[in-house]
Structures are given as C-alpha cells and as structure tokens.
Amino acid sequence: MRFEETAIPGVFDIDSDIFTDERGSFQRAYCADEWRDHGLEPVEAQSGISRNRAPATLRGLHVIPEHEGPEHEGEAKLVRCIRGRIFDVAVDLRPGSATYLAHITRELDADRGNALYLPRGVAHGFMTLQSECDVLYQFSRPHRANVERGVRWDDPDIAVPWPMQPEVMSERDRNLPLVAQFDSI
Ligand SMILES: Cc1cn([C@H]2C[C@H](O)[C@@H](COP(=O)(O)OP(=O)(O)O[C@H]3O[C@H](C)C(=O)[C@H](O)[C@H]3O)O2)c(=O)[nH]c1=O
C-alpha cells in the first residue's frame, strides 16, 4: 500500500495496486502491519457503509472533538468510495494544530480505489458527484452518537470549495454550528 501525507499532518492519501485479470480485479484495502509501520492508529474497531442515492448529497462535517477523559476520545477513520465518486473533505479541528481550520479535498473514486485516512480531531464530510455512491468507513472506535459533533458545511472560516450546491442533506447537518460557535474542542 502507498501512504502519502497530505498538507494536513496526520491525514494520508492511501492507495494500492489493483490487480486485474479476466475475472475482474483485486485491491488491498487495509493492512494492520502497514498501518503500524506508518505509525497510524489502527481502524479496526468498526466499519460502516454509507449509501447515497442522489448526486449532490452532502454529509458532514463531523468530528469527535478531543476532550479530556475517555468518553470524548476521538476517532480515526479510513474513508473509501466503493461505488461512484465523491468529493471528500478533511478539516483540521485539532486545538493548537499548526494547520487548525485548514482543509483538504480529494475526489475518491471507486474505480481508482483511492482512500483517505483521517486521524482524531480532523472533521470529515463529503458530497456525492453522481447518483448511487457508496462509501466504506473503517473506524478506530465504535460509533458514539452522543459525543459526535460537527461544524456546518458552508462555514466561511473554513470555506470548502464544494463542487455543487447540496441538494440532499440531513436536518442535523443543515443546522450544525459554525466553528466560531463551536466551543473549544
Ligand atoms: C456514522 C454511524 C451511524 N450509525 C447510525 C446512526 C443513525 O441511526 C444512522 C445515520 O447516522 P448519521 O446520520 O450520523 O450518518 P452520517 O451523517 O452519514 O454520519 C457520518 O458522516 C460523516 C461524513 C462521517 O465522517 C462520520 O463517519 C459519520 O458522522 O446510522 C451507526 O450505527 N454507526 C455509525 O458509525
């Protein structure tokens, strides 16, 4: 597998060879040894699949803010588009980070098989670029809805260059706070 750190320290582009033959193809999606060799937090506690019907569906920007105490321990996640194409976004919300509020964007494409690894404290969101887009997640910790927070997709202090106006979004996401309202995390 190939690991390339992005402009946000700790966020990595993940790629691996796709082996094709007359049956189709095979691609390695995760390797505990390689994660350890690169000093990345394992993402083996839970995985999930996000299925999205329509283009311009937006989910995020979600993060578990780093707090004192085990209850609010953050989560690392590996994000991979396994059907269609998504505009993926990572935003550094780690207090004191030299890249605090910086964002990176990536097109994750099921055919290309590229993925993005986000460490604790980095918010994640995406917008589908076509209909029928599925996203596979691997998480470092089980889901804890009660501690997950988020900031609004169109926060001017972050200024993500979304490719389209969102057409489909949850009420929760529509009403997320701006980072300025987001008590220190
Ligand atoms: C994320 C998650 C959700 N759920 C259940 C909870 C709800 O009943 C239902 C939908 O959850 P939610 O609306 O939080 O799903 P998303 O808005 O796609 O949330 C995700 O979207 C952004 C972009 C992320 O990066 C996070 O992984 C995650 O916050 O699935 C689970 O059971 N386990 C999970 O890990």
The ligand as an SDF file (V2000), in Angstrom:
LIG
                    3D

 35 37  0  0  0  0  0  0  0  0999 V2000
  -21.8880    7.0360   11.4370 C   0  0  0  0  0  0  0  0  0  0  0  0
  -22.7000    5.9370   12.0350 C   0  0  0  0  0  0  0  0  0  0  0  0
  -24.0740    5.9890   12.0500 C   0  0  0  0  0  0  0  0  0  0  0  0
  -24.7770    4.9760   12.6010 N   0  0  0  0  0  0  0  0  0  0  0  0
  -26.2490    5.0810   12.5900 C   0  0  0  0  0  0  0  0  0  0  0  0
  -26.7790    6.2440   13.4170 C   0  0  0  0  0  0  0  0  0  0  0  0
  -28.0010    6.6760   12.6800 C   0  0  0  0  0  0  0  0  0  0  0  0
  -29.1200    5.9040   13.0920 O   0  0  0  0  0  0  0  0  0  0  0  0
  -27.7170    6.3400   11.2270 C   0  0  0  0  0  0  0  0  0  0  0  0
  -27.2920    7.5370   10.4220 C   0  0  0  0  0  0  0  0  0  0  0  0
  -26.2530    8.1710   11.1580 O   0  0  0  0  0  0  0  0  0  0  0  0
  -25.7210    9.5880   10.7030 P   0  0  0  0  0  0  0  0  0  0  0  0
  -26.8660   10.4300   10.2300 O   0  0  0  0  0  0  0  0  0  0  0  0
  -24.8470   10.1070   11.8300 O   0  0  0  0  0  0  0  0  0  0  0  0
  -24.8330    9.2170    9.4540 O   0  0  0  0  0  0  0  0  0  0  0  0
  -23.8480   10.2180    8.6530 P   0  0  0  0  0  0  0  0  0  0  0  0
  -24.4480   11.5820    8.6200 O   0  0  0  0  0  0  0  0  0  0  0  0
  -23.5170    9.5450    7.4050 O   0  0  0  0  0  0  0  0  0  0  0  0
  -22.5730   10.2910    9.6040 O   0  0  0  0  0  0  0  0  0  0  0  0
  -21.2740   10.0260    9.1190 C   0  0  0  0  0  0  0  0  0  0  0  0
  -20.9830   11.0130    8.1760 O   0  0  0  0  0  0  0  0  0  0  0  0
  -19.7730   11.7140    8.2750 C   0  0  0  0  0  0  0  0  0  0  0  0
  -19.4270   12.2890    6.9340 C   0  0  0  0  0  0  0  0  0  0  0  0
  -18.6630   10.9600    8.9030 C   0  0  0  0  0  0  0  0  0  0  0  0
  -17.4810   11.0820    8.5650 O   0  0  0  0  0  0  0  0  0  0  0  0
  -18.9710   10.1190   10.0620 C   0  0  0  0  0  0  0  0  0  0  0  0
  -18.3770    8.8400    9.8920 O   0  0  0  0  0  0  0  0  0  0  0  0
  -20.3960    9.9830   10.3520 C   0  0  0  0  0  0  0  0  0  0  0  0
  -20.7340   11.0570   11.1930 O   0  0  0  0  0  0  0  0  0  0  0  0
  -26.6700    5.3630   11.2490 O   0  0  0  0  0  0  0  0  0  0  0  0
  -24.1800    3.8740   13.1560 C   0  0  0  0  0  0  0  0  0  0  0  0
  -24.8500    2.9610   13.6540 O   0  0  0  0  0  0  0  0  0  0  0  0
  -22.8040    3.8120   13.1600 N   0  0  0  0  0  0  0  0  0  0  0  0
  -22.0480    4.7990   12.6130 C   0  0  0  0  0  0  0  0  0  0  0  0
  -20.8060    4.6860   12.6200 O   0  0  0  0  0  0  0  0  0  0  0  0
  1  2  1  0
  2  3  2  0
  2 34  1  0
  3  4  1  0
  4  5  1  0
  4 31  1  0
  5  6  1  0
  5 30  1  0
  6  7  1  0
  7  8  1  0
  7  9  1  0
  9 10  1  0
  9 30  1  0
 10 11  1  0
 11 12  1  0
 12 13  2  0
 12 14  1  0
 12 15  1  0
 15 16  1  0
 16 17  2  0
 16 18  1  0
 16 19  1  0
 19 20  1  0
 20 21  1  0
 20 28  1  0
 21 22  1  0
 22 23  1  0
 22 24  1  0
 24 25  2  0
 24 26  1  0
 26 27  1  0
 26 28  1  0
 28 29  1  0
 31 32  2  0
 31 33  1  0
 33 34  1  0
 34 35  2  0
M  END
$$$$
